[in-house]
């Protein structure tokens, strides 16, 4: 019976390594994002007085920079994932392609 290209790739140890690293890293970033996002939502829902504290004598409240922090955190972890995907994950993919083809 002839082995297909997909079967060769799936059987390659570097593919299993790539799959495990990518999955683990993705879940780690997902959990971090959920903690930050849902933490902010829980603050909005259950501790409005904390978020309504004024910063200085203007109209800015503590909730605004925290909300901005959530957005910036999202951009940063996306950048971290892209950087790792473009280096480590792409290198592993190239090794797999060279070995299988």
Beta strands, then each sheet from edge to edge (+ up, - down):
end
